[in-house]
Each structure stands twice: as C-alpha cells, then as structure tokens.
C-alpha cells in the first residue's frame, strides 16, 4: 500500500470555494489501475486541508501521475486566491497494515 497526500493552506473565508472546487472536479481516479481510495480531509486549524489517496503500490501512483487522466484532472485548478502558497506533498509506503470491517458510511 502507498499513500500520497497534499497539504493545502486555504485562505481565510475561502474554504467553501476550496471544497466546491474538489466536489465539482473530474477526478478520473476510479478509472486508474491501482487506485484504492480518496478523501479530502479538513484539519482542526482554519484553512488546513489534505487530499489523501491510497494506492495499491507506489508504481500505481507514479503511473497515475504520468497519465493523460492526471493531466486532465489537474488542468482546471483552483480560482486565484483560494490557496495560499503551494501544497506540500507527502508520500508513504506501508510498513504494517491492519484492517477491520468497513463501516457503512465509508463504503
């Protein structure tokens, strides 16, 4: 398992614009080999968000970043002034994994 995350600092008062941009996007992730899960997460601090994707492997993620679908998914971007600075990318390979039953609201 491989996890890719981008941390965003959203400008004060622009949180609804940021969330709407994610809701309205064409992601193409479900068409990508090795894609497992996506979540947009909101932190406790104002303007703190991360996009979080889980992949079968690092190679699957790299394949996504080199695909035409990736280019199409990232072509629009956010309106100017919504995000402060550049997102911070973080990448993790699994060392230990455990699973339990998937709650109905996560399926």
C-alpha positions, 0 to 999 in steps of 0.5 A, a space after each residue: 500500500 502507498 499513500 500520497 497526500 497534499 497539504 493545502 493552506 486555504 485562505 481565510 473565508 475561502 474554504 467553501 470555494 476550496 471544497 466546491 472546487 474538489 466536489 465539482 472536479 473530474 477526478 478520473 481516479 476510479 478509472 486508474 489501475 491501482 487506485 484504492 481510495 480518496 478523501 479530502 480531509 479538513 484539519 482542526 486549524 482554519 484553512 488546513 486541508 489534505 487530499 489523501 489517496 491510497 494506492 495499491 503500490 507506489 508504481 500505481 501512483 507514479 503511473 497515475 501521475 504520468 497519465 493523460 487522466 492526471 493531466 486532465 484532472 489537474 488542468 482546471 485548478 483552483 480560482 486565484 486566491 483560494 490557496 495560499 502558497 503551494 501544497 506540500 506533498 507527502 508520500 508513504 509506503 506501508 510498513 504494517 497494515 491492519 484492517 477491520 470491517 468497513 463501516 457503512 458510511 465509508 463504503 
